[in-house]
Amino acid sequence: MSSFVFSEKPLRIERGEGVHLYDDSGTAFLDFGASYAVTPAGHCHPDVVEAIREQAGELLYVQGSYPVDVRDGLYERLSSLGPGDCDRVWLCNSGTEANEAALKFARSATGRSKIVATTRGFHGRTMGALATTWKDEYRDPFEPLAGGVEFVEYGDSAAMAEAVDDETAGVILEPMQGEGGINPAPEGYLQSVREACDDHGAAMILDEIQTGLGRTGAFWAVEHHDVTPDVVTTAKGVASGLPMGATLCRDWVAEDAGPHGSTFSGGPVVAAAANATLDVLVEEDLPNHAAAMGDHLLTELQAAIGEDVREVRGEGLMVGIEVKRGANRLLPKLAMSHQLLALPAGRSVLRLLPPLVVDEEHCTRVVDALSEVVG
Ligand SMILES: *Cc1c(COP(=O)(O)O)cnc(C)c1O
């Protein structure tokens, strides 16, 4: 039996450790996709596994309104890690839910309903978040979606200034687009979004679900820009693969966030996994390691295949290689001939989002494999 939603891959994965996945014949695959950035600390980091085991034996679940040490510990960690003064924390179970909450909070805090989103943006697949996701392919079968969303060209400051007005509750965007093709924000763009929001009292919502947790060489990608958002969302790798999302807000948004809730908000086992993951990210200094490895990888890729592709771009360990012909056709060859797992981003971009614990040798293997397959 297989899922009617996911298309099956020919590999049957049995085990993960560090930067490797192992199939049912014991073959090791270098995992430069990390199942869409879900394992920043590496597969089955021993601290995370131990924290889950311990917590599972103590308390699997108690409702969110009871204070529990492990959940309070997570509130504290996320609160102190949040960019700027985004230190009020809502916990949920996925990326789309974190954005769903962000959109609700922005509406409630401003008393307005219009949302501005960007072309090629991806914010999730539940009805509200989907309304801010750009691709028709994801939207069309499910129309009508939540209303009041206006799309503007990603990177166009003038279009943003024009779209944000006194009816706008919030602007939602990624500091570097992931699904949309690894598109970094142009210089000065996030500042201009900040100004547009300030001019009209709208909430600036940054979706850092793919870019956050050290991925781009800083804990949050927004740290590369001189800006503080009003709301930041995270998910993907925050609990190393257990389901978790979080919405971090400034006071003015949190204070008027309105009624919201979720049964599993900050469940103890997931919270334990998140605490351990965040501790590993901080203690092993993984954002800085990602910056160094990312520089190395980008430089080596540029030198090895720069001439054969349209562009190599990205920041830290969020790398896109825009190839001249379909990216998808390269993935099976990388997997089967080179035991390298990567991801697509749209039709023409090959995407690398490895665990942040990769070393130079892993990067060299990837560069060698790509020069053979792409070159
Ligand atoms: C993956 C992703 C989401 C959705 O997260 P889910 O956990 O799949 O709901 C939202 N925004 C961005 C930028 C993402 O990369």
The ligand as an SDF file (V2000), in Angstrom:
LIG
                    3D

 15 15  0  0  0  0  0  0  0  0999 V2000
    7.6780   24.0290    4.2340 C   0  0  0  0  0  0  0  0  0  0  0  0
    7.2650   25.4350    4.2780 C   0  0  0  0  0  0  0  0  0  0  0  0
    5.9940   25.8130    4.7670 C   0  0  0  0  0  0  0  0  0  0  0  0
    4.9510   24.8050    5.1800 C   0  0  0  0  0  0  0  0  0  0  0  0
    5.3370   23.9970    6.2380 O   0  0  0  0  0  0  0  0  0  0  0  0
    4.5050   22.6200    6.5440 P   0  0  0  0  0  0  0  0  0  0  0  0
    5.1070   22.1330    7.8180 O   0  0  0  0  0  0  0  0  0  0  0  0
    4.7160   21.7190    5.3900 O   0  0  0  0  0  0  0  0  0  0  0  0
    3.0850   23.0130    6.6970 O   0  0  0  0  0  0  0  0  0  0  0  0
    5.7060   27.1630    4.8120 C   0  0  0  0  0  0  0  0  0  0  0  0
    6.5870   28.0900    4.4220 N   0  0  0  0  0  0  0  0  0  0  0  0
    7.8150   27.7730    3.9680 C   0  0  0  0  0  0  0  0  0  0  0  0
    8.7600   28.8530    3.5780 C   0  0  0  0  0  0  0  0  0  0  0  0
    8.1960   26.4330    3.8740 C   0  0  0  0  0  0  0  0  0  0  0  0
    9.4020   26.1150    3.3930 O   0  0  0  0  0  0  0  0  0  0  0  0
  1  2  1  0
  2  3  1  0
  2 14  2  0
  3  4  1  0
  3 10  2  0
  4  5  1  0
  5  6  1  0
  6  7  2  0
  6  8  1  0
  6  9  1  0
 10 11  1  0
 11 12  2  0
 12 13  1  0
 12 14  1  0
 14 15  1  0
M  END
$$$$
